[in-house]
Amino acid sequence: MKITDIVKVLDAQVVVGREDMDYSINHGFASDLMSDVLTLEEEHLILITGLCNNQTIRTAEMANISVILFVRNKQVSQDMIELALENDIIIISCKYSMFKTVGVLYENGLEPVY
Amino acid sequence: MHNEFTVVEGDFANAGKASSEIKKTLKQLNIDNQKIKKIVVAVYEAEVNAIAHAYGGTIYVDLDEEKICVLIKDKGPGIPDIARAMEKGFSTASAKVREMGFGAGMGLPNIKNNVDELDIQTEVGVGTEIKMIVNFNS
């Protein structure tokens, strides 16, 4: 799915990476547990999470995850924005619950990692 | 090449800074991306551990053409039962650590899965030393 399509189906906002709307990803993984995210071999996926702090961005950096999607209108801090910019990570934010977000993305063809 | 990083107790805002610097260095040296990921995931987990459990510490990085060796030394409480600490799901983490997205008892098993050699020396009340090696050519 392209970022532009994700934004459309989730009525979401791009917080970092507005110039990357054509970037495309095939896989998604949803978790609030960063240690779990760090076990993934799959890379360049979209991480869907409600955990909104510096460690989310750092985890994405270490795991080579290129897109983070925060659910439930989480507020992204300036520190997080700077870290994401430094590491070329796209940040998207939507108002939907994790459950609905994952359901909508799955329905639109985003594939699970496992 | 030798490098050192100081990790400060409770400084979650900067957790991952050392791992991030190591990643940048390895990228500049054109090390294989999969190897870099293994190293930085292991170091990052250990960095979070040092901040969360061990009153901070120092990370020593030694790098040559064949391998990277990372030693994380702390003066923390030590690990009373290493076998249990290595079990998936065993954790003594605080609520604060869990809020950060860690503390599910996956750190040490994650470290073990990503490195070629792992040696943990620990003494209760004295501290812990975790030495990890990743070979670039294996």
gemmi code that builds the backbone of each chain (N, CA, C; Angstrom):
import gemmi

chains = {
    "A": [
        ("MET", (0.837, -1.207, 0.000), (0.000, 0.000, 0.000), (0.866, 1.249, 0.000)),
        ("LYS", (0.435, 2.246, -0.729), (1.152, 3.511, -0.711), (0.713, 4.317, 0.514)),
        ("ILE", (1.619, 5.187, 0.981), (1.295, 6.044, 2.122), (0.012, 6.827, 1.825)),
        ("THR", (-0.086, 7.292, 0.610), (-1.251, 8.102, 0.235), (-2.567, 7.311, 0.395)),
        ("ASP", (-2.512, 5.985, 0.107), (-3.710, 5.146, 0.260), (-4.018, 4.875, 1.733)),
        ("ILE", (-2.951, 4.680, 2.506), (-3.141, 4.443, 3.951), (-3.818, 5.652, 4.585)),
        ("VAL", (-3.302, 6.820, 4.222), (-3.854, 8.072, 4.754), (-5.334, 8.202, 4.385)),
        ("LYS", (-5.639, 7.815, 3.158), (-7.015, 7.936, 2.662), (-7.971, 6.999, 3.413)),
        ("VAL", (-7.601, 5.726, 3.523), (-8.550, 4.771, 4.118), (-8.692, 4.950, 5.638)),
        ("LEU", (-7.673, 5.576, 6.252), (-7.741, 5.749, 7.714), (-8.088, 7.185, 8.114)),
        ("ASP", (-8.283, 8.034, 7.109), (-8.525, 9.448, 7.390), (-7.416, 9.973, 8.314)),
        ("ALA", (-6.175, 9.634, 7.937), (-5.024, 9.884, 8.811), (-4.246, 11.133, 8.406)),
        ("GLN", (-3.301, 11.522, 9.258), (-2.428, 12.669, 8.989), (-0.987, 12.176, 8.881)),
        ("VAL", (-0.240, 12.728, 7.940), (1.194, 12.432, 7.906), (1.904, 13.473, 8.764)),
        ("VAL", (2.595, 13.008, 9.801), (3.279, 13.924, 10.724), (4.700, 14.193, 10.235)),
        ("VAL", (5.377, 13.148, 9.770), (6.726, 13.283, 9.197), (6.754, 12.510, 7.881)),
        ("GLY", (7.250, 13.148, 6.819), (7.418, 12.449, 5.539), (6.360, 12.799, 4.507)),
        ("ARG", (5.894, 14.044, 4.536), (4.833, 14.436, 3.587), (5.289, 14.318, 2.139)),
        ("GLU", (6.616, 14.333, 1.939), (7.145, 14.246, 0.568), (7.242, 12.791, 0.097)),
        ("ASP", (6.890, 11.840, 0.990), (7.031, 10.417, 0.645), (5.685, 9.719, 0.440)),
        ("MET", (4.693, 10.436, -0.068), (3.343, 9.882, -0.181), (3.262, 8.675, -1.128)),
        ("ASP", (4.242, 8.559, -2.034), (4.232, 7.438, -2.983), (4.997, 6.229, -2.465)),
        ("TYR", (5.609, 6.368, -1.286), (6.359, 5.247, -0.716), (5.385, 4.086, -0.477)),
        ("SER", (5.836, 2.884, -0.851), (4.921, 1.749, -0.786), (5.427, 0.656, 0.158)),
        ("ILE", (4.525, 0.083, 0.940), (4.900, -1.005, 1.850), (3.919, -2.166, 1.669)),
        ("ASN", (4.425, -3.366, 1.933), (3.590, -4.560, 1.764), (3.112, -5.164, 3.080)),
        ("HIS", (3.912, -4.976, 4.145), (3.630, -5.684, 5.388), (3.381, -4.748, 6.564)),
        ("GLY", (2.554, -5.234, 7.504), (2.287, -4.477, 8.713), (2.467, -5.344, 9.942)),
        ("PHE", (2.800, -4.689, 11.064), (2.919, -5.391, 12.340), (2.392, -4.447, 13.402)),
        ("ALA", (1.512, -4.963, 14.274), (0.913, -4.106, 15.298), (1.354, -4.576, 16.675)),
        ("SER", (1.946, -3.681, 17.449), (2.365, -4.041, 18.810), (2.677, -2.794, 19.619)),
        ("ASP", (2.463, -2.911, 20.935), (2.898, -1.858, 21.852), (4.149, -2.308, 22.600)),
        ("LEU", (4.596, -3.509, 22.293), (5.755, -4.067, 22.984), (6.975, -3.990, 22.065)),
        ("MET", (7.891, -3.116, 22.412), (9.011, -2.847, 21.514), (9.971, -4.041, 21.404)),
        ("SER", (10.127, -4.789, 22.485), (10.983, -5.984, 22.416), (10.445, -6.973, 21.393)),
        ("ASP", (9.138, -7.029, 21.257), (8.520, -7.917, 20.275), (8.842, -7.427, 18.857)),
        ("VAL", (8.764, -6.125, 18.680), (9.079, -5.531, 17.374), (10.539, -5.831, 17.008)),
        ("LEU", (11.405, -5.830, 18.026), (12.833, -6.048, 17.785), (13.167, -7.497, 17.419)),
        ("THR", (12.198, -8.391, 17.497), (12.455, -9.782, 17.096), (12.176, -10.002, 15.601)),
        ("LEU", (11.604, -9.006, 14.935), (11.170, -9.209, 13.542), (12.337, -9.261, 12.567)),
        ("GLU", (12.282, -10.208, 11.644), (13.300, -10.237, 10.588), (12.861, -9.400, 9.394)),
        ("GLU", (11.560, -9.322, 9.219), (10.990, -8.517, 8.125), (11.353, -7.044, 8.355)),
        ("GLU", (11.673, -6.359, 7.269), (12.017, -4.943, 7.391), (11.129, -4.102, 6.483)),
        ("HIS", (11.277, -2.810, 6.586), (10.553, -1.867, 5.744), (9.043, -2.133, 5.790)),
        ("LEU", (8.561, -2.307, 6.986), (7.133, -2.529, 7.152), (6.523, -1.319, 7.860)),
        ("ILE", (5.222, -1.375, 8.071), (4.568, -0.327, 8.842), (4.296, -0.876, 10.241)),
        ("LEU", (4.766, -0.139, 11.245), (4.518, -0.514, 12.635), (3.298, 0.263, 13.117)),
        ("ILE", (2.270, -0.476, 13.524), (1.045, 0.154, 14.014), (1.059, 0.030, 15.525)),
        ("THR", (1.016, 1.163, 16.215), (1.195, 1.111, 17.669), (0.467, 2.250, 18.383)),
        ("GLY", (0.197, 1.997, 19.661), (-0.356, 3.047, 20.509), (0.713, 3.578, 21.446)),
        ("LEU", (1.905, 2.991, 21.373), (3.006, 3.433, 22.236), (3.715, 4.604, 21.565)),
        ("CYS", (3.572, 5.775, 22.173), (4.041, 6.986, 21.513), (5.110, 7.662, 22.359)),
        ("ASN", (6.351, 7.245, 22.210), (7.462, 7.922, 22.884), (8.749, 7.726, 22.072)),
        ("ASN", (9.855, 8.283, 22.588), (11.124, 8.198, 21.846), (11.503, 6.764, 21.521)),
        ("GLN", (11.163, 5.846, 22.415), (11.585, 4.455, 22.222), (10.908, 3.812, 21.007)),
        ("THR", (9.721, 4.302, 20.663), (9.053, 3.782, 19.464), (9.907, 4.110, 18.231)),
        ("ILE", (10.409, 5.345, 18.186), (11.210, 5.767, 17.032), (12.563, 5.039, 17.040)),
        ("ARG", (13.159, 4.948, 18.233), (14.454, 4.253, 18.336), (14.313, 2.784, 17.908)),
        ("THR", (13.216, 2.166, 18.330), (12.990, 0.760, 17.961), (12.888, 0.627, 16.443)),
        ("ALA", (12.153, 1.540, 15.826), (12.021, 1.513, 14.364), (13.385, 1.706, 13.705)),
        ("GLU", (14.169, 2.606, 14.290), (15.518, 2.856, 13.748), (16.350, 1.570, 13.777)),
        ("MET", (16.373, 0.896, 14.922), (17.207, -0.308, 15.066), (16.683, -1.451, 14.182)),
        ("ALA", (15.369, -1.530, 14.025), (14.770, -2.658, 13.305), (14.572, -2.375, 11.809)),
        ("ASN", (15.088, -1.229, 11.339), (14.928, -0.825, 9.935), (13.458, -0.780, 9.506)),
        ("ILE", (12.645, -0.222, 10.366), (11.225, -0.046, 10.045), (11.034, 1.366, 9.489)),
        ("SER", (10.401, 1.451, 8.320), (10.383, 2.741, 7.643), (9.142, 3.601, 7.913)),
        ("VAL", (8.066, 2.972, 8.420), (6.849, 3.753, 8.659), (6.246, 3.384, 10.022)),
        ("ILE", (5.885, 4.404, 10.801), (5.180, 4.176, 12.074), (3.806, 4.826, 11.976)),
        ("LEU", (2.801, 4.086, 12.391), (1.437, 4.619, 12.408), (0.932, 4.610, 13.854)),
        ("PHE", (0.705, 5.794, 14.398), (0.177, 5.910, 15.763), (-1.347, 5.956, 15.716)),
        ("VAL", (-1.967, 5.149, 16.561), (-3.424, 5.118, 16.589), (-3.958, 5.997, 17.731)),
        ("ARG", (-5.248, 6.234, 17.739), (-5.945, 6.953, 18.812), (-5.417, 8.366, 19.051)),
        ("ASN", (-5.063, 9.057, 17.940), (-4.681, 10.476, 18.033), (-3.560, 10.773, 19.015)),
        ("LYS", (-2.574, 9.922, 19.067), (-1.452, 10.151, 19.996), (-0.651, 11.376, 19.551)),
        ("GLN", (-0.195, 12.161, 20.522), (0.566, 13.368, 20.210), (2.049, 13.039, 20.045)),
        ("VAL", (2.599, 13.391, 18.919), (4.011, 13.109, 18.629), (4.837, 14.315, 19.078)),
        ("SER", (5.834, 14.084, 19.945), (6.635, 15.193, 20.481), (7.656, 15.680, 19.460)),
        ("GLN", (8.198, 16.876, 19.714), (9.222, 17.450, 18.826), (10.455, 16.551, 18.780)),
        ("ASP", (10.829, 15.994, 19.934), (11.981, 15.070, 19.993), (11.776, 13.897, 19.046)),
        ("MET", (10.557, 13.356, 19.075), (10.246, 12.202, 18.225), (10.314, 12.583, 16.751)),
        ("ILE", (9.801, 13.777, 16.437), (9.821, 14.241, 15.048), (11.265, 14.365, 14.555)),
        ("GLU", (12.122, 14.947, 15.416), (13.524, 15.116, 15.022), (14.213, 13.772, 14.820)),
        ("LEU", (13.938, 12.832, 15.728), (14.533, 11.493, 15.593), (14.075, 10.813, 14.305)),
        ("ALA", (12.803, 10.981, 13.991), (12.256, 10.367, 12.775), (12.883, 10.984, 11.522)),
        ("LEU", (13.045, 12.312, 11.528), (13.653, 12.993, 10.385), (15.088, 12.523, 10.184)),
        ("GLU", (15.798, 12.420, 11.305), (17.203, 11.988, 11.266), (17.336, 10.591, 10.662)),
        ("ASN", (16.318, 9.759, 10.869), (16.418, 8.360, 10.443), (15.514, 8.002, 9.252)),
        ("ASP", (15.004, 9.036, 8.578), (14.144, 8.818, 7.399), (12.956, 7.910, 7.708)),
        ("ILE", (12.327, 8.137, 8.843), (11.154, 7.344, 9.220), (9.901, 8.198, 9.000)),
        ("ILE", (8.926, 7.605, 8.325), (7.663, 8.302, 8.082), (6.756, 8.079, 9.299)),
        ("ILE", (6.121, 9.143, 9.778), (5.172, 8.995, 10.887), (3.775, 9.414, 10.422)),
        ("ILE", (2.819, 8.520, 10.696), (1.418, 8.802, 10.376), (0.629, 8.702, 11.674)),
        ("SER", (-0.423, 9.468, 11.781), (-1.252, 9.423, 12.980), (-2.725, 9.332, 12.560)),
        ("CYS", (-3.468, 8.464, 13.243), (-4.904, 8.400, 12.928), (-5.720, 8.337, 14.210)),
        ("LYS", (-7.003, 8.569, 14.083), (-7.843, 8.648, 15.287), (-8.450, 7.297, 15.656)),
        ("TYR", (-8.415, 6.361, 14.714), (-9.064, 5.072, 14.963), (-8.355, 4.254, 16.034)),
        ("SER", (-9.057, 3.271, 16.591), (-8.462, 2.341, 17.551), (-7.511, 1.402, 16.816)),
        ("MET", (-6.665, 0.757, 17.564), (-5.738, -0.217, 16.980), (-6.532, -1.282, 16.220)),
        ("PHE", (-7.625, -1.757, 16.831), (-8.452, -2.829, 16.258), (-8.987, -2.429, 14.881)),
        ("LYS", (-9.580, -1.238, 14.837), (-10.164, -0.791, 13.574), (-9.084, -0.520, 12.524)),
        ("THR", (-7.999, 0.119, 12.970), (-6.903, 0.457, 12.054), (-6.368, -0.790, 11.358)),
        ("VAL", (-6.078, -1.800, 12.184), (-5.522, -3.042, 11.653), (-6.521, -3.706, 10.699)),
        ("GLY", (-7.786, -3.702, 11.073), (-8.826, -4.300, 10.244), (-8.931, -3.639, 8.892)),
        ("VAL", (-8.914, -2.304, 8.901), (-9.041, -1.550, 7.645), (-7.836, -1.813, 6.738)),
        ("LEU", (-6.648, -1.811, 7.319), (-5.441, -2.012, 6.503), (-5.403, -3.432, 5.935)),
        ("TYR", (-5.817, -4.389, 6.738), (-5.841, -5.798, 6.288), (-6.820, -5.948, 5.119)),
        ("GLU", (-7.955, -5.332, 5.297), (-9.001, -5.381, 4.271), (-8.531, -4.761, 2.946)),
        ("ASN", (-7.618, -3.794, 3.085), (-7.115, -3.116, 1.885), (-5.842, -3.743, 1.325)),
        ("GLY", (-5.512, -4.909, 1.820), (-4.418, -5.661, 1.181), (-3.077, -5.645, 1.856)),
        ("LEU", (-2.943, -4.928, 2.980), (-1.673, -4.958, 3.702), (-1.488, -6.354, 4.304)),
        ("GLU", (-0.314, -6.926, 4.139), (-0.104, -8.315, 4.558), (0.512, -8.403, 5.952)),
        ("PRO", (0.166, -9.453, 6.693), (0.785, -9.640, 8.009), (2.216, -10.185, 7.873)),
        ("VAL", (3.016, -9.993, 8.896), (4.387, -10.506, 8.890), (4.354, -12.019, 9.135)),
        ("TYR", (3.490, -12.433, 10.065), (3.363, -13.877, 10.349), (1.951, -14.339, 9.986)),
    ],
    "B": [
        ("MET", (39.299, 0.011, 16.112), (38.559, 1.216, 16.475), (37.911, 1.014, 17.851)),
        ("HIS", (38.115, 1.979, 18.732), (37.539, 1.859, 20.074), (36.646, 3.072, 20.362)),
        ("ASN", (35.519, 2.787, 21.020), (34.573, 3.844, 21.351), (33.936, 3.565, 22.703)),
        ("GLU", (33.585, 4.612, 23.418), (32.910, 4.413, 24.708), (31.691, 5.330, 24.804)),
        ("PHE", (30.655, 4.821, 25.452), (29.435, 5.613, 25.655), (28.999, 5.474, 27.101)),
        ("THR", (28.551, 6.587, 27.673), (28.036, 6.536, 29.041), (26.517, 6.453, 28.992)),
        ("VAL", (25.963, 5.553, 29.802), (24.503, 5.394, 29.867), (24.064, 5.829, 31.259)),
        ("VAL", (23.093, 6.731, 31.311), (22.681, 7.310, 32.586), (21.405, 6.651, 33.109)),
        ("GLU", (21.413, 6.332, 34.399), (20.254, 5.676, 35.008), (18.967, 6.472, 34.778)),
        ("GLY", (17.937, 5.788, 34.349), (16.615, 6.407, 34.221), (16.469, 7.367, 33.051)),
        ("ASP", (17.528, 7.529, 32.249), (17.496, 8.509, 31.157), (16.851, 7.892, 29.912)),
        ("PHE", (15.570, 7.638, 30.000), (14.887, 6.959, 28.894), (14.842, 7.815, 27.634)),
        ("ALA", (14.873, 9.145, 27.815), (14.812, 10.025, 26.639), (15.985, 9.749, 25.707)),
        ("ASN", (17.123, 9.355, 26.301), (18.315, 9.114, 25.477), (18.628, 7.636, 25.269)),
        ("ALA", (17.735, 6.766, 25.713), (17.960, 5.329, 25.499), (18.006, 5.061, 24.002)),
        ("GLY", (19.063, 4.441, 23.547), (19.190, 4.154, 22.122), (20.205, 5.040, 21.420)),
        ("LYS", (20.698, 6.043, 22.141), (21.656, 6.970, 21.530), (22.958, 6.245, 21.168)),
        ("ALA", (23.445, 5.437, 22.095), (24.694, 4.703, 21.841), (24.501, 3.733, 20.667)),
        ("SER", (23.380, 2.995, 20.690), (23.101, 2.038, 19.612), (23.019, 2.761, 18.271)),
        ("SER", (22.425, 3.948, 18.294), (22.270, 4.736, 17.080), (23.640, 5.159, 16.535)),
        ("GLU", (24.536, 5.579, 17.435), (25.889, 5.967, 17.010), (26.627, 4.771, 16.417)),
        ("ILE", (26.467, 3.606, 17.062), (27.122, 2.389, 16.572), (26.599, 2.050, 15.177)),
        ("LYS", (25.291, 2.194, 15.008), (24.687, 1.905, 13.696), (25.285, 2.804, 12.608)),
        ("LYS", (25.410, 4.090, 12.925), (25.955, 5.040, 11.945), (27.385, 4.656, 11.560)),
        ("THR", (28.188, 4.308, 12.576), (29.582, 3.927, 12.311), (29.639, 2.699, 11.408)),
        ("LEU", (28.829, 1.681, 11.719), (28.862, 0.432, 10.943), (28.384, 0.658, 9.505)),
        ("LYS", (27.419, 1.562, 9.354), (26.939, 1.879, 8.003), (28.031, 2.539, 7.177)),
        ("GLN", (28.742, 3.453, 7.822), (29.852, 4.129, 7.127), (30.916, 3.131, 6.680)),
        ("LEU", (31.053, 2.050, 7.458), (32.065, 1.039, 7.136), (31.531, -0.007, 6.149)),
        ("ASN", (30.300, 0.215, 5.682), (29.672, -0.698, 4.702), (29.525, -2.130, 5.194)),
        ("ILE", (29.271, -2.286, 6.468), (29.010, -3.618, 7.022), (27.625, -4.057, 6.519)),
        ("ASP", (27.468, -5.349, 6.305), (26.204, -5.916, 5.820), (25.025, -5.480, 6.705)),
        ("ASN", (23.936, -5.067, 6.059), (22.782, -4.522, 6.790), (22.189, -5.476, 7.816)),
        ("GLN", (22.134, -6.764, 7.475), (21.583, -7.750, 8.410), (22.449, -7.874, 9.660)),
        ("LYS", (23.756, -7.784, 9.457), (24.693, -7.839, 10.595), (24.507, -6.605, 11.479)),
        ("ILE", (24.369, -5.465, 10.812), (24.189, -4.217, 11.571), (22.940, -4.323, 12.434)),
        ("LYS", (21.867, -4.841, 11.848), (20.609, -4.942, 12.589), (20.778, -5.833, 13.823)),
        ("LYS", (21.430, -6.977, 13.633), (21.643, -7.893, 14.758), (22.395, -7.192, 15.893)),
        ("ILE", (23.449, -6.494, 15.528), (24.274, -5.820, 16.537), (23.476, -4.744, 17.260)),
        ("VAL", (22.822, -3.880, 16.487), (22.179, -2.739, 17.139), (20.942, -3.152, 17.938)),
        ("VAL", (20.254, -4.207, 17.502), (19.117, -4.695, 18.306), (19.628, -5.213, 19.650)),
        ("ALA", (20.723, -5.974, 19.625), (21.282, -6.509, 20.863), (21.790, -5.388, 21.775)),
        ("VAL", (22.505, -4.436, 21.188), (23.058, -3.342, 22.009), (21.929, -2.474, 22.566)),
        ("TYR", (20.922, -2.242, 21.748), (19.792, -1.409, 22.188), (19.060, -2.051, 23.376)),
        ("GLU", (18.808, -3.346, 23.281), (18.170, -4.052, 24.409), (19.040, -3.932, 25.665)),
        ("ALA", (20.357, -4.092, 25.489), (21.260, -4.017, 26.643), (21.319, -2.590, 27.204)),
        ("GLU", (21.243, -1.627, 26.298), (21.243, -0.218, 26.710), (19.996, 0.086, 27.552)),
        ("VAL", (18.860, -0.398, 27.073), (17.608, -0.194, 27.823), (17.715, -0.877, 29.194)),
        ("ASN", (18.284, -2.080, 29.221), (18.471, -2.787, 30.493), (19.306, -1.975, 31.464)),
        ("ALA", (20.423, -1.408, 30.953), (21.327, -0.650, 31.829), (20.613, 0.573, 32.398)),
        ("ILE", (19.805, 1.215, 31.569), (19.068, 2.403, 32.021), (17.957, 2.011, 32.997)),
        ("ALA", (17.304, 0.886, 32.703), (16.131, 0.481, 33.486), (16.486, -0.198, 34.806)),
        ("HIS", (17.496, -1.038, 34.777), (17.745, -1.894, 35.944), (19.036, -1.588, 36.700)),
        ("ALA", (20.002, -0.972, 36.019), (21.372, -1.067, 36.541), (22.032, 0.264, 36.888)),
        ("TYR", (21.267, 1.276, 37.174), (21.802, 2.587, 37.565), (22.757, 3.145, 36.496)),
        ("GLY", (22.518, 2.800, 35.237), (23.379, 3.276, 34.156), (24.650, 2.446, 34.042)),
        ("GLY", (25.573, 2.893, 33.194), (26.819, 2.139, 33.014), (27.614, 2.678, 31.846)),
        ("THR", (28.572, 1.880, 31.400), (29.412, 2.299, 30.282), (29.409, 1.219, 29.209)),
        ("ILE", (29.347, 1.664, 27.958), (29.383, 0.736, 26.823), (30.734, 0.906, 26.119)),
        ("TYR", (31.473, -0.182, 26.009), (32.773, -0.155, 25.327), (32.628, -0.912, 24.012)),
        ("VAL", (33.014, -0.268, 22.932), (32.880, -0.896, 21.613), (34.258, -1.053, 20.984)),
        ("ASP", (34.583, -2.266, 20.591), (35.835, -2.521, 19.868), (35.501, -3.159, 18.537)),
        ("LEU", (36.069, -2.593, 17.508), (35.680, -2.968, 16.160), (36.926, -3.214, 15.321)),
        ("ASP", (36.956, -4.348, 14.624), (38.007, -4.529, 13.618), (37.376, -5.085, 12.340)),
        ("GLU", (38.185, -5.549, 11.412), (37.633, -5.978, 10.116), (36.770, -7.221, 10.231)),
        ("GLU", (37.030, -8.032, 11.259), (36.340, -9.316, 11.376), (35.130, -9.315, 12.293)),
        ("LYS", (35.164, -8.477, 13.307), (34.087, -8.558, 14.304), (33.881, -7.253, 15.062)),
        ("ILE", (32.750, -7.214, 15.764), (32.511, -6.127, 16.713), (32.316, -6.758, 18.085)),
        ("CYS", (32.964, -6.165, 19.068), (32.811, -6.644, 20.446), (32.254, -5.491, 21.268)),
        ("VAL", (31.133, -5.741, 21.926), (30.506, -4.693, 22.749), (30.431, -5.192, 24.186)),
        ("LEU", (30.975, -4.386, 25.083), (30.957, -4.735, 26.511), (30.141, -3.679, 27.241)),
        ("ILE", (29.120, -4.128, 27.961), (28.292, -3.185, 28.735), (28.527, -3.471, 30.211)),
        ("LYS", (29.117, -2.501, 30.891), (29.463, -2.687, 32.300), (28.592, -1.785, 33.148)),
        ("ASP", (28.028, -2.337, 34.205), (27.267, -1.474, 35.111), (27.599, -1.801, 36.565)),
        ("LYS", (27.222, -0.873, 37.431), (27.414, -1.096, 38.869), (26.043, -1.273, 39.512)),
        ("GLY", (25.187, -1.967, 38.828), (23.808, -2.151, 39.268), (23.656, -3.257, 40.286)),
        ("PRO", (22.438, -3.727, 40.472), (22.150, -4.699, 41.536), (22.617, -6.124, 41.209)),
        ("GLY", (23.044, -6.362, 39.974), (23.408, -7.731, 39.593), (22.168, -8.557, 39.286)),
        ("ILE", (22.395, -9.731, 38.693), (21.270, -10.614, 38.339), (21.359, -11.851, 39.237)),
        ("PRO", (20.418, -12.019, 40.160), (20.516, -13.136, 41.117), (20.433, -14.516, 40.450)),
        ("ASP", (19.624, -14.627, 39.403), (19.426, -15.940, 38.789), (19.467, -15.782, 37.266)),
        ("ILE", (20.651, -15.983, 36.695), (20.835, -15.760, 35.244), (19.917, -16.673, 34.423)),
        ("ALA", (19.801, -17.931, 34.851), (18.980, -18.881, 34.081), (17.553, -18.358, 33.955)),
        ("ARG", (17.025, -17.831, 35.042), (15.656, -17.280, 34.992), (15.603, -16.026, 34.126)),
        ("ALA", (16.620, -15.179, 34.255), (16.655, -13.937, 33.478), (16.708, -14.221, 31.975)),
        ("MET", (17.268, -15.376, 31.611), (17.361, -15.733, 30.190), (16.059, -16.345, 29.674)),
        ("GLU", (15.151, -16.681, 30.596), (13.868, -17.279, 30.177), (12.982, -16.215, 29.557)),
        ("LYS", (12.358, -16.553, 28.434), (11.407, -15.625, 27.820), (10.265, -15.383, 28.790)),
        ("GLY", (9.936, -14.141, 29.024), (8.778, -13.823, 29.853), (9.096, -13.513, 31.295)),
        ("PHE", (10.328, -13.827, 31.749), (10.676, -13.488, 33.131), (11.181, -12.056, 33.170)),
        ("SER", (10.606, -11.251, 34.058), (11.017, -9.855, 34.131), (10.864, -9.306, 35.540)),
        ("THR", (11.761, -8.381, 35.895), (11.633, -7.672, 37.179), (11.402, -6.182, 36.909)),
        ("ALA", (10.996, -5.856, 35.682), (10.905, -4.449, 35.266), (9.834, -3.667, 36.017)),
        ("SER", (10.119, -2.371, 36.183), (9.173, -1.459, 36.842), (8.077, -1.040, 35.865)),
        ("ALA", (7.054, -0.397, 36.429), (5.955, 0.108, 35.583), (6.494, 1.099, 34.561)),
        ("LYS", (7.482, 1.897, 34.970), (8.068, 2.929, 34.086), (8.686, 2.268, 32.840)),
        ("VAL", (9.388, 1.172, 33.075), (10.021, 0.456, 31.959), (8.962, -0.104, 31.021)),
        ("ARG", (7.890, -0.616, 31.599), (6.804, -1.180, 30.780), (6.126, -0.086, 29.949)),
        ("GLU", (6.014, 1.098, 30.541), (5.437, 2.234, 29.796), (6.271, 2.566, 28.564)),
        ("MET", (7.555, 2.260, 28.627), (8.466, 2.550, 27.514), (8.383, 1.488, 26.421)),
        ("GLY", (7.604, 0.430, 26.675), (7.454, -0.608, 25.653), (8.390, -1.783, 25.846)),
        ("PHE", (8.989, -1.851, 27.064), (9.887, -2.965, 27.359), (9.392, -3.645, 28.638)),
        ("GLY", (10.236, -4.522, 29.213), (9.870, -5.123, 30.494), (8.980, -6.340, 30.371)),
        ("ALA", (9.033, -7.020, 29.215), (8.205, -8.220, 29.040), (9.049, -9.492, 29.139)),
        ("GLY", (10.280, -9.322, 29.582), (11.136, -10.500, 29.726), (11.666, -11.023, 28.403)),
        ("MET", (11.874, -10.112, 27.462), (12.371, -10.537, 26.143), (13.773, -10.026, 25.855)),
        ("GLY", (14.271, -9.132, 26.686), (15.545, -8.456, 26.401), (16.723, -9.404, 26.268)),
        ("LEU", (17.005, -10.147, 27.325), (18.172, -11.044, 27.274), (18.013, -12.139, 26.213)),
        ("PRO", (16.824, -12.778, 26.091), (16.669, -13.742, 24.989), (16.881, -13.106, 23.611)),
        ("ASN", (16.414, -11.860, 23.446), (16.622, -11.141, 22.172), (18.109, -10.927, 21.910)),
        ("ILE", (18.821, -10.544, 22.964), (20.263, -10.312, 22.815), (20.929, -11.614, 22.371)),
        ("LYS", (20.602, -12.691, 23.070), (21.214, -13.988, 22.771), (20.978, -14.414, 21.312)),
        ("ASN", (19.768, -14.168, 20.830), (19.409, -14.568, 19.462), (20.156, -13.803, 18.377)),
        ("ASN", (20.683, -12.638, 18.746), (21.271, -11.779, 17.719), (22.798, -11.758, 17.689)),
        ("VAL", (23.430, -12.390, 18.662), (24.898, -12.306, 18.704), (25.521, -13.681, 18.506)),
        ("ASP", (26.794, -13.690, 18.108), (27.503, -14.969, 17.929), (28.057, -15.472, 19.262)),
        ("GLU", (28.488, -14.551, 20.101), (28.991, -14.948, 21.427), (28.400, -14.019, 22.468)),
        ("LEU", (28.003, -14.609, 23.605), (27.453, -13.806, 24.700), (28.019, -14.324, 26.011)),
        ("ASP", (28.572, -13.398, 26.787), (29.107, -13.796, 28.086), (28.578, -12.809, 29.130)),
        ("ILE", (27.935, -13.345, 30.168), (27.386, -12.469, 31.216), (28.061, -12.792, 32.533)),
        ("GLN", (28.736, -11.807, 33.087), (29.332, -11.938, 34.413), (28.542, -11.024, 35.339)),
        ("THR", (28.051, -11.587, 36.426), (27.237, -10.744, 37.307), (27.434, -11.142, 38.763)),
        ("GLU", (27.364, -10.128, 39.618), (27.452, -10.400, 41.048), (26.433, -9.511, 41.757)),
        ("VAL", (25.611, -10.140, 42.585), (24.565, -9.386, 43.271), (25.209, -8.310, 44.154)),
        ("GLY", (24.734, -7.088, 44.006), (25.242, -5.970, 44.797), (26.498, -5.328, 44.224)),
        ("VAL", (27.066, -5.905, 43.194), (28.308, -5.377, 42.612), (28.076, -4.841, 41.202)),
        ("GLY", (27.435, -5.646, 40.362), (27.164, -5.187, 39.002), (27.179, -6.313, 37.979)),
        ("THR", (27.011, -5.922, 36.732), (26.929, -6.906, 35.649), (27.781, -6.448, 34.466)),
        ("GLU", (28.418, -7.415, 33.828), (29.147, -7.146, 32.584), (28.603, -8.069, 31.509)),
        ("ILE", (28.132, -7.482, 30.450), (27.627, -8.285, 29.330), (28.544, -8.055, 28.134)),
        ("LYS", (29.141, -9.138, 27.667), (30.038, -9.020, 26.512), (29.391, -9.733, 25.328)),
        ("MET", (29.264, -9.053, 24.224), (28.667, -9.675, 23.047), (29.564, -9.462, 21.835)),
        ("ILE", (29.654, -10.512, 21.031), (30.479, -10.432, 19.826), (29.637, -10.839, 18.614)),
        ("VAL", (29.750, -10.062, 17.560), (29.150, -10.461, 16.280), (30.269, -10.487, 15.240)),
        ("ASN", (30.431, -11.643, 14.576), (31.434, -11.781, 13.519), (30.829, -11.289, 12.207)),
        ("PHE", (31.604, -10.538, 11.457), (31.078, -9.997, 10.208), (31.051, -11.032, 9.087)),
        ("ASN", (31.897, -12.030, 9.180), (32.020, -12.952, 8.050), (31.365, -14.309, 8.256)),
        ("SER", (30.697, -14.516, 9.388), (30.114, -15.843, 9.647), (28.811, -16.005, 8.877)),
    ],
}
model = gemmi.Model(1)
for chain_id, residues in chains.items():
    chain = gemmi.Chain(chain_id)
    for i, (resn, *xyz) in enumerate(residues, 1):
        res = gemmi.Residue()
        res.name, res.seqid = resn, gemmi.SeqId(i, " ")
        for name, pos in zip(("N", "CA", "C"), xyz):
            atom = gemmi.Atom()
            atom.name, atom.element = name, gemmi.Element(name[0])
            atom.pos, atom.b_iso = gemmi.Position(*pos), 0.0
            res.add_atom(atom)
        chain.add_residue(res)
    model.add_chain(chain)
structure = gemmi.Structure()
structure.add_model(model)
structure.setup_entities()
